[in-house]
Amino acid sequence: MGVITEYVVSGDMISKRHRKRMQKIISNLRYHYIICGAGRSGFYMMQELKATLRPFVVIEKSEERIREILTEFDDLLYVQGNATNDEIMEQAGLEHATEFLDEMMNHKNTRSEMAEIVMSKEFSFCGLSLNEAALPKKYGILIMVIKKRAERVYTYNPSGNSLIEHADTIVVLGTRDHIYELTKTG
């Protein structure tokens, strides 16, 4: 009986140590994404963000779902809980996040699309950096690529300091409605 108790307690201690270490990593993140919900769309967003080397934290209620995801993302940063809880959002690093992605995850019939948009001076964010433009926050889209007007090179996973200038092409990921709202501003 003592060996079993020790095994359970020891496993629990390792789990607590792991969560504490993960929370420290999360608290040191800056300009990361928070994905609220790890359903099919959330999983797709995780794959996209990982492929473009963008840091992210997942908030998921289900411990079982977290275990499933850990089989695909062994270095997953996550917080177990309800994303409507302010404390959970704080644990996920909302204060320092670039954006949190929950609207796409909350609509079962929503499909993400990619679109290329050529910038004109009419866009309110033309001339701003990605951080200043805050397009993910305002429009619910991700900027995946920027192609500068005078270059033939695409910059994948552009930094927040990247400028959006007249005649640049941006490649965005979002819902059809979000992309349409973005294009209406230009």
C-alpha positions as MATLAB code, in Angstrom:
seq = 'MGVITEYVVSGDMISKRHRKRMQKIISNLRYHYIICGAGRSGFYMMQELKATLRPFVVIEKSEERIREILTEFDDLLYVQGNATNDEIMEQAGLEHATEFLDEMMNHKNTRSEMAEIVMSKEFSFCGLSLNEAALPKKYGILIMVIKKRAERVYTYNPSGNSLIEHADTIVVLGTRDHIYELTKTG';
ca = [
       0.000    0.000    0.000;
       2.831    2.426    0.855;
       4.516    1.903   -2.550;
       1.295    2.714   -4.439;
       0.713    5.836   -2.334;
       4.300    6.940   -2.918;
       3.907    6.380   -6.677;
       0.698    8.437   -6.812;
       2.145   11.246   -4.669;
       5.408   11.210   -6.645;
       3.505   11.441   -9.961;
       1.410   14.281   -8.564;
       4.568   16.120   -7.470;
       6.092   15.740  -10.933;
       2.875   17.042  -12.464;
       2.857   20.072  -10.123;
       6.522   20.732  -10.879;
       5.817   20.518  -14.615;
       2.870   22.940  -14.354;
       4.952   25.381  -12.294;
       7.803   25.264  -14.834;
       5.342   25.695  -17.720;
       3.668   28.647  -15.968;
       7.070   30.312  -15.597;
       7.696   29.908  -19.345;
       4.249   31.335  -20.123;
       4.789   34.320  -17.823;
       8.003   35.140  -19.720;
       6.323   35.042  -23.160;
       5.814   38.271  -25.099;
       3.779   38.812  -28.283;
       2.337   35.309  -28.198;
      -1.071   34.080  -29.267;
      -3.682   32.606  -26.969;
      -5.945   29.961  -28.478;
      -9.174   29.542  -26.544;
     -10.475   26.060  -27.160;
      -8.671   23.101  -28.674;
     -11.342   21.709  -30.968;
     -10.798   21.081  -34.669;
     -10.324   24.763  -35.560;
      -8.165   25.378  -32.515;
      -5.990   22.412  -33.442;
      -5.626   23.799  -36.973;
      -4.549   27.169  -35.541;
      -1.974   25.397  -33.349;
      -0.538   23.682  -36.428;
      -0.397   26.963  -38.355;
       1.232   28.885  -35.506;
       3.747   26.119  -34.858;
       4.602   25.881  -38.575;
       5.280   29.632  -38.672;
       7.253   29.484  -35.399;
       4.842   31.762  -33.547;
       4.596   31.221  -29.791;
       1.164   30.334  -28.430;
      -0.649   29.165  -25.326;
      -3.785   27.029  -25.432;
      -6.632   27.350  -22.956;
      -8.704   24.186  -22.807;
     -11.305   22.996  -20.277;
     -10.933   19.274  -20.883;
      -7.989   17.483  -19.315;
      -8.661   14.579  -21.690;
      -8.388   16.890  -24.740;
      -5.129   18.327  -23.404;
      -3.706   14.802  -23.116;
      -4.773   14.098  -26.723;
      -3.087   17.266  -27.981;
       0.098   16.515  -26.058;
       0.556   13.453  -28.284;
       0.909   15.848  -31.260;
       2.542   18.825  -29.501;
       4.921   17.513  -26.863;
       6.125   21.050  -26.011;
       2.616   22.497  -25.755;
       2.099   25.441  -23.436;
      -1.401   25.295  -22.004;
      -3.659   26.357  -19.188;
      -6.488   24.063  -18.204;
      -9.657   25.996  -17.506;
     -12.407   28.187  -18.886;
     -11.236   31.082  -21.077;
     -14.087   33.257  -19.785;
     -12.374   33.251  -16.385;
     -10.116   36.313  -15.980;
      -7.655   34.392  -13.813;
      -7.247   31.718  -16.504;
      -6.668   34.401  -19.166;
      -4.092   36.023  -16.876;
      -2.325   32.666  -16.420;
      -2.162   32.379  -20.230;
      -0.324   35.714  -20.357;
      -3.073   37.907  -21.822;
      -1.275   41.063  -20.694;
       1.666   40.338  -23.009;
      -0.146   38.470  -25.795;
      -0.377   39.647  -29.380;
      -3.900   38.310  -29.634;
      -6.193   35.630  -28.428;
      -8.023   33.508  -30.935;
     -11.388   32.343  -29.762;
     -14.017   33.558  -32.195;
     -12.977   31.164  -34.937;
     -12.851   28.311  -32.438;
     -16.361   29.003  -31.112;
     -18.114   28.585  -34.462;
     -18.325   24.980  -35.594;
     -19.144   25.883  -39.187;
     -16.457   28.526  -39.550;
     -13.643   27.798  -41.957;
     -10.380   29.666  -42.070;
      -9.188   30.994  -45.405;
      -6.047   32.643  -46.682;
      -6.126   35.762  -48.812;
      -3.603   38.083  -50.436;
      -4.341   41.775  -50.032;
      -2.403   44.537  -51.768;
      -2.104   47.569  -49.524;
      -3.265   50.967  -50.688;
      -2.913   54.285  -48.882;
      -6.634   54.139  -48.086;
      -6.105   51.383  -45.523;
      -6.113   53.013  -42.079;
      -3.176   50.857  -40.999;
      -0.975   51.583  -44.028;
       2.310   52.978  -42.704;
       1.982   51.282  -39.318;
       3.898   48.354  -37.867;
       2.042   45.074  -37.330;
       2.003   45.757  -33.580;
       0.561   49.253  -34.094;
      -2.002   48.043  -36.622;
      -3.202   45.305  -34.220;
      -5.016   43.545  -37.077;
      -5.540   40.267  -35.174;
      -7.236   42.147  -32.350;
      -9.316   44.441  -34.583;
     -10.252   41.977  -37.331;
      -9.608   38.479  -35.941;
      -7.047   37.609  -38.625;
      -3.408   36.510  -38.626;
      -0.767   38.102  -40.822;
       1.141   35.130  -42.192;
       3.319   36.823  -44.829;
       4.370   40.269  -46.040;
       5.793   40.847  -49.507;
       7.377   44.283  -49.767;
       6.445   46.195  -52.912;
      10.002   46.505  -54.195;
      11.110   42.976  -53.352;
      10.353   39.566  -54.761;
      10.911   37.908  -51.411;
       8.097   36.930  -49.065;
       8.715   37.412  -45.339;
       7.036   34.562  -43.511;
       6.050   35.071  -39.892;
       6.802   38.816  -39.966;
       7.780   40.391  -36.662;
       5.564   42.910  -34.899;
       7.966   45.655  -35.958;
       7.403   44.947  -39.671;
       5.876   47.928  -41.463;
       2.828   47.669  -43.694;
       3.468   50.074  -46.554;
       1.673   51.190  -49.679;
       1.749   48.503  -52.418;
       2.935   45.764  -50.024;
       1.095   42.468  -50.255;
      -0.024   40.804  -47.045;
      -1.204   37.220  -46.769;
      -3.802   36.820  -44.033;
      -5.512   33.868  -42.392;
      -9.035   34.299  -41.074;
     -12.690   33.716  -41.712;
     -14.249   34.993  -44.911;
     -16.201   37.606  -42.901;
     -13.115   38.842  -41.067;
     -11.128   39.138  -44.284;
     -14.032   41.002  -45.927;
     -14.204   43.448  -42.984;
     -10.473   44.074  -43.328;
     -10.700   44.739  -47.072;
     -13.604   47.181  -46.585;
     -11.226   49.530  -44.729;
      -9.084   50.090  -47.817;
];
